[in-house]
Amino acid sequence: MRAEPFSGTPAWRRPTWPLVPAEARWLAAASVLSGVRLGASVPVNSGTAYLAPGVTLGPSQRFVCVIGAFDGLHAGHRALIAEAAADARARNLPLAIVTFDPDPSKVLSRRSPERLLSDADRVRSLALAGADAVVVHRFTPEFAALPYDRYVTEVLGGIFFPAAIHVGENFRFGAGGAGTVVAMTRLGEKHGFEAFGHALVSVGGSPVSATRVRGLLREGKVDKAAELLLRHHFLAGRIIHGRGEGTSFGFPTANVELDGRDCLPADGVYACLACIGGSVWPAAVNVGVPPTFNVSAHPMLEANLVGFSGDAYGEEARVVFLRRLRPSRRFDSLAELEATVLGNIHWVRDHVGEGCVGVVV
């Protein structure tokens, strides 16, 4: 019998301006991957597996599996997982999603692409996509040097028996990238599993990729990135004490300290939703150091929470980017800065909401 998966990914829909509270709450929940509760974590060959209730592993346990890096869980990833999930349902088998930590490109090419999701959020996103098990391999130089046939038969085969393996058509793994779809098909004929390579998903005439999503975010096109992610990009961090200039203007800010590995949108001001302690607040958010103050500091988020009052220092905030309102620029006076910032806050109040719009868990 196929066990019940963790959950299912809700259908995507674009915002309708101005937002009503129910839509704002839904956008926040869908974007920050609300609602999934990971099951037991167990050590497995070269990594860790996260299991939905009732799921067990072992070389005799048959699974359909899908393999990929899945950074950001964009539209292409979701389509690939949906194909594998449909195959699992047809075979009445559980679905395992197999991924890697860190991103293989960091080990293979010594590049460290800015991540679209933290490691923990990537696991949560894969669970939310409908997995019965999420397997995370530790990607090391030694792991990368493993021949693909040994990986399938010894590493993966020691965790479960793969009745079918699904990958993107351009996916290659194992030493020298020899594990192509053709090679996997031949290996499957020998060992009793099927291999499937799926076409890449295109949006706007170009394939969807994590690289393309990062490029849009770096240009400040957060709404366009959302069309590829099928959710809005979010950043998470702790609220810390900041410079204090906002308070003197009458609009105190929540300063969110970020992880330097995350992909930040271009500097500027954005209409956002901020999830703090489960509550969702409309926010006008500045990314980067305001050039008017001419100080040297690492980029951070400065979020004005519309209608919020109280002390949130030390709390985690997850900030969802809905729309870029303006690029960052230098102002000739504090009066001009204050008028512009108040205008941004008023736009958020009129189009996103005023006060808490709901709760997410």
C-alpha positions as CSV (number, residue, x, y, z in Angstrom):
1,M,0.0,0.0,0.0
2,R,1.1,3.5,-0.7
3,A,1.4,5.6,2.5
4,E,-0.1,9.0,2.9
5,P,2.5,11.7,1.8
6,F,3.4,14.7,4.0
7,S,1.1,17.1,2.1
8,G,0.4,18.6,-1.3
9,T,1.5,21.8,-2.9
10,P,-1.5,24.3,-3.4
11,A,-2.2,25.6,-6.8
12,W,-0.5,28.9,-7.7
13,R,-2.4,32.1,-8.5
14,R,-1.1,35.6,-9.1
15,P,-2.1,38.4,-6.7
16,T,-5.1,40.5,-7.5
17,W,-4.5,44.1,-6.3
18,P,-5.6,45.4,-3.9
19,L,-5.3,42.2,-1.8
20,V,-8.1,41.2,0.5
21,P,-6.9,39.7,3.8
22,A,-7.8,36.1,2.8
23,E,-5.7,36.4,-0.3
24,A,-2.8,38.0,1.5
25,R,-2.9,35.2,4.1
26,W,-3.0,32.6,1.4
27,L,0.0,34.1,-0.5
28,A,2.0,34.2,2.7
29,A,1.2,30.6,3.6
30,A,1.9,29.3,0.0
31,S,5.2,31.2,-0.2
32,V,6.7,30.3,3.2
33,L,5.8,26.6,2.8
34,S,3.3,26.6,5.6
35,G,1.5,23.5,6.8
36,V,4.1,20.8,6.5
37,R,5.3,18.8,9.5
38,L,8.3,16.6,8.8
39,G,8.1,13.1,10.2
40,A,11.0,11.0,11.6
41,S,14.5,11.6,10.4
42,V,16.7,8.5,10.1
43,P,20.3,8.0,9.0
44,V,20.8,6.3,5.6
45,N,23.6,5.6,3.2
46,S,25.5,8.9,2.8
47,G,22.9,11.1,4.4
48,T,19.5,11.4,6.1
49,A,16.0,10.5,5.2
50,Y,12.8,12.3,6.4
51,L,9.8,10.0,6.4
52,A,6.0,10.6,6.4
53,P,4.1,8.7,9.0
54,G,3.8,5.0,8.3
55,V,6.7,4.9,5.8
56,T,9.6,2.5,6.2
57,L,12.8,2.0,4.3
58,G,14.9,-1.0,3.4
59,P,16.4,-2.8,0.3
60,S,13.2,-4.7,-0.2
61,Q,10.9,-1.7,0.0
62,R,9.9,-0.6,-3.5
63,F,9.7,3.1,-4.2
64,V,9.3,5.4,-7.2
65,C,12.0,8.0,-6.9
66,V,12.9,11.4,-8.5
67,I,16.4,12.8,-8.2
68,G,17.6,16.4,-8.4
69,A,19.2,19.4,-6.7
70,F,15.7,21.1,-6.5
71,D,17.0,24.6,-5.4
72,G,14.0,26.8,-5.0
73,L,11.5,24.1,-6.1
74,H,10.5,26.0,-9.2
75,A,7.9,25.2,-11.8
76,G,10.2,22.8,-13.6
77,H,11.0,20.9,-10.4
78,R,7.3,20.7,-9.6
79,A,6.4,19.3,-13.0
80,L,9.1,16.6,-12.7
81,I,7.9,15.7,-9.2
82,A,4.3,15.6,-10.4
83,E,5.3,13.1,-13.2
84,A,7.0,10.9,-10.7
85,A,4.1,11.2,-8.2
86,A,1.6,10.1,-11.0
87,D,3.9,7.1,-11.7
88,A,3.9,6.2,-8.0
89,R,0.1,6.4,-7.8
90,A,-0.2,4.2,-10.9
91,R,2.1,1.6,-9.4
92,N,0.6,2.0,-5.9
93,L,4.1,2.7,-4.5
94,P,5.4,5.4,-2.2
95,L,7.4,8.4,-3.7
96,A,10.9,9.2,-2.6
97,I,12.5,12.6,-3.6
98,V,16.3,12.4,-3.5
99,T,18.4,15.5,-3.3
100,F,21.9,16.7,-2.2
101,D,23.5,18.9,0.4
102,P,25.4,21.1,-0.4
103,D,24.4,22.0,-3.9
104,P,26.6,19.8,-6.2
105,S,27.9,22.8,-8.1
106,K,29.6,24.0,-4.9
107,V,31.7,20.8,-4.8
108,L,32.1,20.1,-8.6
109,S,32.9,23.7,-9.8
110,R,33.7,25.4,-6.5
111,R,30.9,27.9,-7.2
112,S,28.5,28.7,-4.4
113,P,25.3,29.9,-6.0
114,E,23.1,32.0,-3.8
115,R,20.4,29.7,-2.5
116,L,16.7,30.2,-3.1
117,L,15.8,28.1,-0.1
118,S,17.7,27.2,3.1
119,D,18.6,23.6,3.5
120,A,15.7,23.0,6.0
121,D,13.2,24.9,3.8
122,R,14.2,22.9,0.8
123,V,13.4,19.6,2.7
124,R,10.1,21.1,3.8
125,S,9.3,22.2,0.2
126,L,10.0,18.7,-1.1
127,A,7.8,17.2,1.7
128,L,5.1,19.6,0.8
129,A,5.4,18.6,-2.9
130,G,3.9,15.2,-2.0
131,A,6.9,13.0,-1.0
132,D,6.5,10.0,1.2
133,A,10.3,10.2,1.9
134,V,12.9,12.9,1.3
135,V,16.4,11.6,1.1
136,V,19.3,14.1,1.4
137,H,22.7,12.9,0.5
138,R,25.8,14.6,1.8
139,F,27.5,15.7,-1.4
140,T,31.3,15.4,-0.9
141,P,34.1,15.0,-3.4
142,E,34.1,11.3,-2.5
143,F,30.4,11.0,-3.2
144,A,30.8,12.8,-6.5
145,A,33.6,10.3,-7.5
146,L,31.3,7.4,-7.0
147,P,30.3,5.7,-10.4
148,Y,26.7,6.1,-11.1
149,D,26.0,2.3,-11.2
150,R,27.5,1.8,-7.8
151,Y,25.4,4.8,-6.5
152,V,22.2,3.2,-7.8
153,T,22.9,-0.4,-6.8
154,E,24.8,0.2,-3.5
155,V,23.9,3.6,-2.1
156,L,20.3,4.1,-3.3
157,G,19.7,0.3,-3.4
158,G,20.7,0.1,0.3
159,I,18.0,2.6,1.2
160,F,15.1,1.2,-0.9
161,F,14.5,-0.6,-4.2
162,P,13.9,1.9,-7.0
163,A,11.1,0.5,-9.1
164,A,11.4,3.7,-11.3
165,I,13.8,6.6,-11.4
166,H,12.7,10.0,-12.7
167,V,15.1,12.8,-13.7
168,G,15.2,15.8,-15.9
169,E,16.4,15.1,-19.5
170,N,19.7,16.9,-19.0
171,F,20.4,15.4,-15.6
172,R,23.8,13.6,-15.2
173,F,25.3,12.2,-12.1
174,G,28.1,9.9,-10.9
175,A,31.8,10.1,-11.7
176,G,32.4,12.1,-14.9
177,G,28.7,12.7,-15.3
178,A,28.3,9.2,-16.9
179,G,24.9,8.6,-15.3
180,T,22.8,9.9,-18.3
181,V,19.2,8.8,-18.9
182,V,20.4,6.4,-21.6
183,A,23.0,4.8,-19.2
184,M,20.4,4.6,-16.5
185,T,17.9,2.9,-18.8
186,R,20.5,0.2,-19.7
187,L,21.3,-0.2,-16.0
188,G,17.6,-0.6,-15.2
189,E,17.2,-3.3,-17.8
190,K,19.9,-5.3,-15.9
191,H,18.6,-4.6,-12.4
192,G,14.9,-4.5,-12.9
193,F,13.9,-0.8,-12.7
194,E,12.8,1.8,-15.2
195,A,14.4,5.2,-15.9
196,F,12.6,8.2,-17.3
197,G,14.1,11.5,-18.5
198,H,11.5,14.4,-18.6
199,A,11.6,17.4,-20.8
200,L,12.4,20.8,-19.2
201,V,9.5,23.1,-18.6
202,S,9.5,26.4,-20.5
203,V,7.9,29.7,-19.5
204,G,8.0,32.7,-21.9
205,G,10.0,30.6,-24.5
206,S,12.9,29.8,-22.2
207,P,13.5,26.8,-19.8
208,V,12.8,27.4,-16.2
209,S,15.9,27.1,-14.1
210,A,17.2,28.2,-10.7
211,T,19.8,30.3,-12.5
212,R,17.0,32.2,-14.4
213,V,15.1,32.7,-11.1
214,R,18.2,34.2,-9.5
215,G,18.7,36.5,-12.4
216,L,15.2,37.9,-12.1
217,L,15.6,38.4,-8.4
218,R,18.9,40.3,-8.9
219,E,17.1,42.6,-11.3
220,G,14.4,43.2,-8.7
221,K,11.7,41.4,-10.8
222,V,10.3,39.5,-7.9
223,D,6.9,39.2,-9.5
224,K,8.4,37.6,-12.6
225,A,10.5,35.3,-10.4
226,A,7.2,34.3,-8.7
227,E,5.8,33.1,-12.0
228,L,8.7,30.6,-12.3
229,L,8.8,29.6,-8.6
230,L,5.0,29.2,-8.4
231,R,5.3,31.1,-5.1
232,H,6.8,34.4,-4.0
233,H,10.4,34.4,-2.9
234,F,11.0,34.8,0.8
235,L,13.9,35.5,3.1
236,A,14.2,34.5,6.7
237,G,16.2,35.9,9.6
238,R,16.2,37.2,13.2
239,I,14.9,40.7,14.0
240,I,17.8,42.7,15.5
241,H,18.4,46.3,16.6
242,G,19.3,48.5,13.7
243,R,20.5,52.0,13.1
244,G,17.4,53.7,14.5
245,E,16.9,56.3,11.8
246,G,13.4,55.0,11.0
247,T,12.1,55.6,14.6
248,S,13.1,59.3,14.4
249,F,11.0,59.6,11.2
250,G,7.9,58.1,13.0
251,F,8.0,54.8,11.2
252,P,10.1,52.3,13.2
253,T,11.5,49.4,11.3
254,A,12.1,45.7,12.0
255,N,15.7,45.0,11.0
256,V,16.1,41.4,9.8
257,E,19.5,39.9,9.9
258,L,20.0,37.5,6.9
259,D,22.2,34.5,6.0
260,G,24.9,35.6,3.6
261,R,24.2,32.5,1.4
262,D,20.7,33.6,0.5
263,C,19.7,35.1,-2.8
264,L,18.7,38.8,-2.2
265,P,16.6,40.8,-4.6
266,A,18.1,43.9,-6.1
267,D,18.5,46.9,-3.7
268,G,15.3,48.9,-3.4
269,V,12.0,49.0,-1.7
270,Y,9.4,46.3,-2.0
271,A,5.8,45.6,-1.0
272,C,6.0,42.5,1.2
273,L,4.2,40.3,3.7
274,A,6.2,39.5,6.9
275,C,5.4,36.4,9.0
276,I,6.4,36.9,12.6
277,G,5.4,34.6,15.4
278,G,2.7,33.1,13.1
279,S,1.1,36.4,12.3
280,V,1.2,38.0,8.8
281,W,1.8,41.7,8.5
282,P,1.9,44.0,5.4
283,A,5.4,45.5,5.1
284,A,7.3,48.1,3.1
285,V,10.8,46.6,3.0
286,N,14.1,48.1,2.1
287,V,16.8,45.8,0.7
288,G,20.4,47.1,1.1
289,V,21.9,50.0,2.9
290,P,20.0,53.3,2.1
291,P,22.5,55.4,0.1
292,T,21.4,58.6,1.9
293,F,23.0,57.4,5.1
294,N,26.3,56.6,3.3
295,V,27.4,53.9,5.7
296,S,29.2,50.7,5.1
297,A,27.4,47.6,6.2
298,H,26.3,44.2,4.9
299,P,22.9,44.2,3.1
300,M,19.9,43.6,5.4
301,L,16.2,43.9,5.4
302,E,14.5,46.9,7.0
303,A,10.8,46.2,7.2
304,N,8.1,48.7,8.2
305,L,5.3,46.5,9.5
306,V,2.1,48.4,8.7
307,G,-0.1,48.5,11.7
308,F,2.3,46.6,14.0
309,S,3.1,47.6,17.5
310,G,5.1,45.8,20.1
311,D,8.5,44.3,20.6
312,A,9.6,41.7,18.0
313,Y,13.4,41.7,18.8
314,G,14.8,38.2,18.6
315,E,11.9,36.7,16.7
316,E,12.3,35.0,13.4
317,A,10.7,36.9,10.4
318,R,10.0,35.4,7.0
319,V,9.6,38.2,4.5
320,V,7.7,37.5,1.3
321,F,8.4,39.7,-1.7
322,L,5.4,40.7,-3.7
323,R,6.4,43.7,-5.8
324,R,9.2,46.1,-6.2
325,L,8.1,49.7,-5.6
326,R,11.2,51.6,-6.5
327,P,15.0,51.1,-6.8
328,S,17.4,52.4,-4.1
329,R,18.5,56.0,-4.6
330,R,20.1,58.9,-2.8
331,F,17.9,61.7,-1.5
332,D,18.9,65.4,-1.2
333,S,17.3,65.8,2.2
334,L,15.8,63.8,5.1
335,A,12.5,65.5,4.3
336,E,12.5,64.1,0.8
337,L,13.4,60.7,2.1
338,E,10.7,60.8,4.7
339,A,8.0,61.8,2.2
340,T,9.1,59.0,-0.2
341,V,9.2,56.3,2.5
342,L,5.8,57.4,3.8
343,G,4.5,57.2,0.2
344,N,5.8,53.6,0.0
345,I,4.2,52.7,3.2
346,H,0.9,54.2,2.1
347,W,1.0,52.1,-1.1
348,V,1.5,49.0,1.0
349,R,-1.4,50.0,3.3
350,D,-3.7,50.6,0.4
351,H,-2.8,47.6,-1.7
352,V,-1.5,44.9,0.7
353,G,-3.4,45.7,3.9
354,E,-3.2,47.5,7.2
355,G,-2.6,45.4,10.4
356,C,-2.4,41.7,10.8
357,V,-4.0,39.9,7.9
358,G,-4.0,36.4,9.4
359,V,-2.0,33.6,10.9
360,V,0.2,30.9,9.3
361,V,1.8,27.9,11.0
